[in-house]
Amino acid sequence: MGDGAGEGYIGGWMWPGRRARSVAGMWRPIATFQLVVDILIASGYFVFFGLLAYRGYVVDLIVIAGFAASLALRRKAPGFALGIAWCAAILQMVLRIDPGPLDVAVFPIVYTAAAYGTSLVRWLALASSIVAPATITGYIIITQGWDSLSMCLQFQYSSCASYVPGLAGRAVGWFVAFTFAFLLAWTIGQLVRTRVRARASRAAALAAETEIVAEQERTRIARDMHDVVAHSLAVVVAQADGARYAAASDPETANEALRTIAATAREALADVRVLLAQLRYQQDDGPQPTLGDLDRLLDQLRSSGLRIVREDSGAPLPLGATMQLAVYRIVQESLTNVLRHADASRDVGLRFAWSSHGLELQVSSALRDARPRTGLIQVPGSAGHGIAGMTERAALSGGWLRAAPQGDRFIVTAWLPYAPTASHPPITVPVAPKDPA
């Protein structure tokens, strides 16, 4: 018995869902205090109506006990409680116990079946809300109306001619009143069910949104970690190779290379500590590189053997911190790929083309001819995550990035649109004077 969803606690409430299609699936896990409250209500019902409706027959107590059991189990097993209530009602009609206050128990049972039952139980409760009023109306007509009609015919009262139409009118009124009461209970239960499920949906959406934000943050940190570690290790390896070759012939150059290695390693260690701290704690981000740090980055890479030729055109724009970080990381990753994969003995072009709409960044490097067996030219960064990370950074900034070989060179081109970071005077458009005519 299930309806295709899960089941769990939301704000202290149990919301219905898929259960095993077995007897065990009829029982819902509820809080202990809820079960205790239901049992106390059922006990009070049994004592009160046992004293009020008891006629001296044990079967009367059986009917009352049936309704009391339904009340006790209505939230623990809504379908089971609905079945017990029907059995108690049928026994009540067989014993010819007239409907009365005793039967108010059926309304909370229908309500609970609609609110917490499975799909099958919910629709059975709706069917009961139609069948039960018809059954009650028919029972009243048979037990009370027929006796009154027989007495009327036996004593030949003058009102017998109008009795049948009057009975029919009262029967319609009974059916309408009972149907309204049952459907009202079912509708309230359905509204509660919808409210609980809406609350569950909001909680699930909030949890999913939180997870997405956390995953995006982890991805950002992993991207920064890749940029820092890959760049720093590439510089360290290049400097270490240079120092090893220059150790014997040029000790000063070797010492300079070792100083560069130490400085690069310290900066990488500091950056990695900041990133690891972001993973461990919920705290503000550490200082991030800006465009002002590009010169130091280029000096590091030049000292590693790259021949970087920088070209700037146009007037630089005041980019925001996120845009500056994206530019820095794209330049860093592109030049690190050049150092690792390209022909570092040839010039590397770095061009910044500024316009009123944004920045076009281009890094051009010579491909290393490495095709003696395969016939293929190795593409810088094609086997790793560097290009994917740069592309994502550009996309998150509202721009785009393309990286592909062109002839014997590998070109990385990125476009980052300009987003104003400070207020600028509005542009005034002159308006032509109106024609006096």
Secondary structure, 3 states (H helix, E strand, C coil): CCCCCCCEEECCEEECCCCCCCCHHHCCCCCHHHHHHHHHHHHHHHHHHHHHHCCCCHHHHHHHHHHHHHHHHCCCCHHHHHHHHHHHHHHHHHCCCCCCHHHHHHHHHHHHHHHHCCHHHHHHHHHHHHHHHHHHHHHHHHHHHHHHHHHHHHHCCHHHHHHHHHHHHHHHHHHHHHHHHHHHHHHHHHHHHHHHHHHHHHHHHHHHHHHHHHHHHHHHHHHHHHHHHHHHHHHHHHHHHHHHHHCCCCHHHHHHHHHHHHHHHHHHHHHHHHHHHHHHCCCCCCCCCCHHHHHHHHHHHHHCCCEEEEEEECCCCCCCHHHHHHHHHHHHHHHHHHHHHCCCCCEEEEEEEEECCEEEEEEEEECCCCCCCCCCCCCCCCCCCHHHHHHHHHHHCCCEEEEEEECCEEEEEEEEECCCCCCCCCCCCCCCCCCCC
